[in-house]
Amino acid sequence: MPRISQWGVEVDVDIDVDVAEFYSDCSDKEKKELAQYLVEDGFIPGYSEEVGQDNLMDETYKEALNKLYSKRTYLTLEEEQFLINLANKY
């Protein structure tokens, strides 16, 4: 909670901020900066240090999914159903 000190008196201040309104008022630069804070504080795990860029694990994962998609006619019905069930789980 922020503290304001004026004329030698400290006062606790409770500020109610509408997060959606705050976010919509931010510029793209401010949104990227906010996203970087969330990454640094661990609220967005798995992202690289540079917001918006995939890390090696993300790239490997996307390549694997694209390969499965391009070869889906070669999958057995059980394999295809497994992937569909896995996707529907999330």
Secondary structure, DSSP 8 states (H G I E B T S, - for coil): --EEEETTEEEE------HHHHHHHS-HHHHHHHHHHHHHTTSSTT--SSTT---HHHHHHHHHHHHHHHTGGGS-HHHHHHHHHHHHH-
